[in-house]
Amino acid sequence: MIYKIFLSAFIGFFSTLSFAADIYKYVDKNGTTYYSDKKPDADIPDEQIDTLTIIESDKINPKSNWKRADHIRKQQASNFEDFFIATPRNNSNFTITDGNLLVMVNLNKDLSPDYRIKFYLDGIQRGRVKSSTQLIGDTNEGPHTLYAEVINATTRQVIKTTPEINFNLIFRKK
C-alpha cells in the first residue's frame, strides 16, 4: 500500500514538472507576441500557438567572452614574438647631443594600422606611434628605464610588452 502511494506521488510530482516546463508563444489579433507558461485561452486558434522547447541551463555551455578575448589577445601577441627594444640597449651608456632620445623597437614585420606602440620612459608614457621609432624629447642626463607596449588601436588593449631596460643617458656637447 505504501509502495502505491509513493509511486503515485512520484508520478504526480514529475508530471507537474513536465507541465511547468512548457512555454507557449502566441500572437494575438493585434500582432502582439506573448510568452506564457499557461496555454492561452480558447479564442486563439491552435495553429497560432507554438510550444517552445526549454533546455536545462547546465546543458547550455556558451564560450565565455573573456576566454575568447584572451585567445584573440594571445593570437595577436604571436604576431609580435620578436618585439623588443633595439635602441638603446640594456645596461648601456647612450650618448645624445640635442636632448632628444631616439628609441627603436624590433618588429618581425611592419606595424599594421590596427596597432600602435606606446613608449614609457621612467614609467611615464611618451608617445603612441604608428611606427617602430619614437623621438623622446626633453630627456635628462642620468639613469633611465624604458619599455614599450603594442596596443590594439581600436580596443586600446595591451597586446605585448617589452622587457624593461635600464640605460644611462649621457649628453655630448657639440
Backbone torsions as a table, in degrees:
resi	resn	phi	psi	omega
1	MET	NA	-46.7	178.9
2	ILE	-61.7	-38.0	178.8
3	TYR	-59.2	-43.3	-179.4
4	LYS	-66.8	-39.0	178.6
5	ILE	-66.0	-45.4	179.0
6	PHE	-61.3	-44.6	179.6
7	LEU	-63.9	-41.3	178.4
8	SER	-63.7	-43.5	178.6
9	ALA	-64.9	-40.8	179.4
10	PHE	-62.6	-47.1	178.7
11	ILE	-65.6	-41.7	179.0
12	GLY	-63.2	-40.3	179.7
13	PHE	-63.0	-48.6	-178.0
14	PHE	-73.2	-26.2	176.5
15	SER	-71.2	-34.5	176.9
16	THR	-70.6	-32.6	177.2
17	LEU	-64.3	-41.7	-179.2
18	SER	-67.2	-35.0	177.7
19	PHE	-71.0	-36.0	-179.4
20	ALA	-68.2	-20.8	-176.8
21	ALA	-84.6	-11.4	179.8
22	ASP	-77.6	132.4	174.8
23	ILE	-119.2	132.5	-178.7
24	TYR	-108.8	139.9	176.6
25	LYS	-121.3	130.3	177.7
26	TYR	-150.2	158.7	-179.8
27	VAL	-117.2	128.4	179.5
28	ASP	-81.9	-178.5	-176.1
29	LYS	-67.4	-16.8	177.6
30	ASN	-89.8	-2.4	178.9
31	GLY	90.7	6.4	179.5
32	THR	-82.7	132.0	179.8
33	THR	-91.9	134.9	-179.8
34	TYR	-122.5	147.9	172.8
35	TYR	-125.4	133.7	-177.6
36	SER	-152.4	155.7	174.1
37	ASP	-91.9	0.2	176.4
38	LYS	-113.5	140.8	179.1
39	LYS	-65.8	136.0	-176.8
40	PRO	-66.6	167.4	-179.4
41	ASP	-59.3	168.2	-175.4
42	ALA	-70.1	-14.3	-178.0
43	ASP	-76.4	-5.2	176.2
44	ILE	-98.6	123.0	179.3
45	PRO	-63.9	146.9	-177.6
46	ASP	-60.1	-31.1	-179.7
47	GLU	-69.3	-15.0	177.6
48	GLN	-93.7	-2.2	-177.9
49	ILE	-104.6	125.9	175.1
50	ASP	-111.3	135.6	173.4
51	THR	-95.5	122.9	-178.3
52	LEU	-90.6	147.0	178.5
53	THR	-88.3	133.4	177.8
54	ILE	-103.4	129.6	178.4
55	ILE	-107.9	130.3	178.4
56	GLU	-58.5	142.2	-175.0
57	SER	-64.2	-27.4	179.8
58	ASP	-74.1	-12.0	177.6
59	LYS	-90.3	-13.3	177.9
60	ILE	-93.8	124.2	-178.3
61	ASN	-135.9	72.7	179.4
62	PRO	-71.2	153.7	175.4
63	LYS	-68.7	130.4	179.8
64	SER	-72.3	149.0	-177.8
65	ASN	-65.6	-36.5	-176.9
66	TRP	-68.8	-33.6	177.8
67	LYS	-68.5	-40.4	179.6
68	ARG	-67.0	-41.7	178.5
69	ALA	-64.5	-39.5	178.1
70	ASP	-64.2	-40.4	178.2
71	HIS	-63.8	-42.7	179.4
72	ILE	-63.3	-42.4	179.2
73	ARG	-62.2	-42.2	178.3
74	LYS	-65.1	-38.6	178.4
75	GLN	-64.7	-42.7	178.1
76	GLN	-65.2	-39.8	-179.1
77	ALA	-63.9	-27.8	179.0
78	SER	-66.1	-20.3	175.2
79	ASN	-71.9	-13.1	-175.0
80	PHE	-124.8	41.6	-178.1
81	GLU	-62.8	-35.6	-178.3
82	ASP	-98.8	34.8	-178.3
83	PHE	-87.1	110.2	177.1
84	PHE	-152.9	165.0	178.6
85	ILE	-80.2	121.0	-178.3
86	ALA	-89.9	-37.0	-179.2
87	THR	-141.6	129.2	-2.4
88	PRO	-75.9	163.2	-179.0
89	ARG	-84.7	155.5	-179.5
90	ASN	-65.2	139.6	177.8
91	ASN	55.8	40.3	-179.9
92	SER	-119.1	165.2	169.3
93	ASN	-97.0	127.2	-176.2
94	PHE	-119.7	124.1	-174.8
95	THR	-103.0	132.3	175.1
96	ILE	-131.3	159.8	-177.9
97	THR	-110.4	-27.2	-171.6
98	ASP	-115.9	9.3	179.8
99	GLY	85.2	-1.8	178.9
100	ASN	-105.5	124.9	-178.5
101	LEU	-99.6	123.4	176.8
102	LEU	-94.9	116.8	-178.3
103	VAL	-107.6	136.4	179.2
104	MET	-132.2	140.8	173.8
105	VAL	-113.7	154.4	177.0
106	ASN	-92.3	130.9	174.9
107	LEU	-125.6	144.4	-179.6
108	ASN	-80.3	-7.8	173.3
109	LYS	-159.3	172.2	-179.6
110	ASP	-62.2	147.8	179.5
111	LEU	-76.5	122.2	-179.7
112	SER	-77.0	163.7	179.8
113	PRO	-63.7	-11.9	-179.3
114	ASP	-77.9	-8.7	-173.6
115	TYR	-128.2	156.3	173.5
116	ARG	-133.2	160.7	175.1
117	ILE	-117.4	129.5	175.1
118	LYS	-105.1	134.5	176.2
119	PHE	-109.8	139.6	179.3
120	TYR	-124.9	116.4	175.7
121	LEU	-105.1	120.2	-177.7
122	ASP	53.9	37.0	176.3
123	GLY	82.6	-0.3	-179.1
124	ILE	-108.1	130.3	-179.2
125	GLN	-63.7	132.6	-179.5
126	ARG	-130.5	69.5	174.8
127	GLY	106.1	149.8	173.9
128	ARG	-134.9	100.5	-168.7
129	VAL	-115.7	163.8	179.8
130	LYS	-99.1	12.5	-178.9
131	SER	-134.1	179.3	-176.8
132	SER	-90.0	6.0	179.2
133	THR	-125.3	152.8	177.6
134	GLN	-146.8	132.2	174.6
135	LEU	-95.8	115.7	-179.4
136	ILE	-104.8	115.7	-177.9
137	GLY	-94.4	171.0	177.2
138	ASP	53.8	48.1	177.8
139	THR	-93.6	152.4	-179.2
140	ASN	-100.4	152.8	175.5
141	GLU	-70.7	146.1	177.5
142	GLY	124.0	-169.7	-176.6
143	PRO	-75.9	143.6	-179.8
144	HIS	-142.6	160.0	170.2
145	THR	-119.4	151.0	-176.2
146	LEU	-148.6	138.4	169.7
147	TYR	-149.9	165.8	-178.7
148	ALA	-135.6	156.3	177.8
149	GLU	-130.5	142.0	167.1
150	VAL	-94.5	129.1	178.5
151	ILE	-122.3	153.1	172.8
152	ASN	-75.6	124.9	-174.9
153	ALA	-66.1	-26.1	-178.1
154	THR	-86.3	-51.9	-174.7
155	THR	-89.7	-14.6	-177.9
156	ARG	65.7	18.3	177.9
157	GLN	-83.3	143.0	178.4
158	VAL	-74.8	127.3	179.9
159	ILE	-94.9	-45.1	-178.3
160	LYS	-153.4	146.6	178.8
161	THR	-124.5	137.8	177.0
162	THR	-77.0	158.1	170.1
163	PRO	-64.4	147.7	178.6
164	GLU	-73.2	137.0	177.0
165	ILE	-115.5	155.8	176.5
166	ASN	-117.7	138.1	177.1
167	PHE	-151.6	163.5	180.0
168	ASN	-113.4	124.0	-178.1
169	LEU	-95.6	129.0	-178.4
170	ILE	-122.7	130.1	176.1
171	PHE	-89.7	132.8	175.7
172	ARG	-108.9	131.0	-180.0
173	LYS	-78.2	142.0	-179.9
174	LYS	-74.6	NA	NA
